[in-house]
Amino acid sequence: MTGDRLLAVLRRLGATATAEDTWQLHGATWQATVIVNPERWLGLEFEARDPVTGRRATYDIDTDLYDISQESQRDFAEEIERDIVEFLENLRRGAVLRGTDGAKFVLVFPSDGAYVRVTRGRVMTKASTHADLDAAKTGGGFVRLD
């Protein structure tokens, strides 16, 4: 059933259930909230902080406004679940990196055979996909997110 794999990963990672369908994970410089409600919504809200500058970047994965209780949306819900699981597994194994590009705080992580670069500007957060890690790590000072 949709959500079962995600719940298993959350339990294995030691996530804390804060409500019936809400789970929390955190590290020294990041926090994640995961909502697992297979009849209504699946989502990840992730925020990381640069320990030196205090700058932050966010990244969200969710089923948006789609009615995932409908059979026609089941494949979409399972795809979102896979994306969230992949992100959490990358976080667990230290594959999520933080760095800078000028004054911008940047996150880089693998996703579906490519690399996602999340950059926080003055107002907006932007995500882009790159074929290789070096292209995604433009800027400097990239280290594992802790």
C-alpha positions in Angstrom: 0.0 0.0 0.0 1.2 3.5 -0.7 3.0 4.9 2.3 4.1 1.6 3.8 7.7 1.8 2.4 8.0 5.4 3.6 6.8 4.5 7.1 9.3 1.6 7.2 12.2 4.0 6.3 11.1 6.6 8.8 11.0 3.9 11.6 14.4 2.6 10.5 15.9 6.2 10.6 14.5 6.7 14.1 12.0 9.4 13.2 9.8 10.7 15.9 6.0 10.6 15.4 4.7 14.0 16.4 1.1 13.5 15.3 -1.0 10.7 13.8 0.5 11.2 10.4 3.5 13.5 11.0 7.1 12.5 11.6 10.2 14.5 12.4 13.9 13.9 11.7 16.7 16.3 12.4 20.5 16.7 12.4 22.8 19.4 13.7 22.0 21.7 10.7 18.8 20.3 9.2 15.3 19.2 10.0 12.7 17.3 8.1 9.0 16.9 8.5 7.3 14.0 6.7 3.6 13.5 6.4 2.3 10.1 5.5 -1.4 10.0 5.0 -1.9 7.7 2.0 -5.6 8.6 1.6 -4.9 12.3 1.3 -1.3 13.5 1.1 2.4 12.5 1.2 5.0 15.1 1.7 8.5 16.1 2.9 9.4 19.5 4.1 13.2 19.8 4.4 15.2 22.8 5.7 18.9 23.0 6.0 21.0 25.8 7.6 24.5 27.0 7.0 26.2 26.8 10.4 28.5 29.7 9.7 26.2 32.3 8.0 22.8 31.1 9.3 21.4 31.1 5.8 18.7 28.5 5.0 17.5 26.5 2.1 14.3 24.5 1.8 13.3 21.6 -0.4 9.8 20.1 -0.6 8.5 16.9 -2.2 4.7 16.3 -2.0 1.6 15.1 -3.8 0.4 18.7 -4.1 -3.3 19.0 -4.6 -3.8 15.6 -6.3 -6.4 13.4 -4.8 -4.2 10.4 -4.1 -7.2 8.4 -2.7 -8.3 8.0 -6.4 -7.0 4.9 -8.1 -6.0 7.1 -11.1 -3.5 8.9 -9.0 -1.9 5.8 -7.4 1.1 5.7 -9.7 1.8 9.4 -9.0 1.5 8.8 -5.2 4.0 5.9 -5.5 6.4 8.0 -7.5 6.3 10.8 -4.8 6.8 8.1 -2.1 9.9 6.8 -4.0 11.3 10.3 -4.3 10.9 11.0 -0.6 12.4 7.6 0.3 15.4 8.3 -2.0 15.9 11.7 -0.5 15.8 10.3 3.1 18.2 7.5 2.2 20.6 10.0 0.6 20.4 12.0 3.8 21.1 8.9 5.9 24.2 7.9 3.9 25.7 11.4 3.8 25.0 12.1 0.1 23.3 15.5 0.7 25.9 18.2 0.5 25.9 21.9 1.5 28.1 24.6 0.2 28.0 28.2 -1.1 27.9 30.0 -4.4 28.9 33.6 -3.6 26.5 34.7 -0.9 24.0 31.9 -1.7 23.5 28.8 0.4 23.4 25.6 -1.8 22.3 22.0 -1.3 23.3 19.3 -3.7 22.0 15.7 -3.7 21.5 12.7 -6.1 18.0 12.1 -7.4 16.9 9.6 -10.0 20.3 9.2 -11.7 21.1 13.0 -11.7 21.9 15.7 -9.2 19.6 18.3 -7.8 21.0 21.7 -6.8 18.9 23.8 -4.5 19.9 27.4 -4.2 18.4 29.9 -1.8 18.4 33.5 -3.1 17.3 36.6 -1.3 13.6 35.7 -1.7 13.1 32.4 -3.6 14.5 28.9 -3.5 15.4 27.4 -6.9 16.0 23.8 -7.8 17.8 22.7 -10.9 18.9 19.2 -12.2 22.4 18.4 -13.4 23.8 15.3 -15.2 26.9 15.1 -13.0 28.0 16.1 -9.5 30.7 18.5 -10.6 28.2 20.6 -12.5 25.8 20.7 -9.5 28.6 21.7 -7.1 29.4 25.1 -8.8 30.6 27.4 -6.1 32.7 26.0 -3.2 33.1 24.6 0.2 30.8 21.6 -0.3 30.7 19.2 2.7 28.2 16.6 3.9 25.2 17.9 5.6 25.4 17.1 9.3 
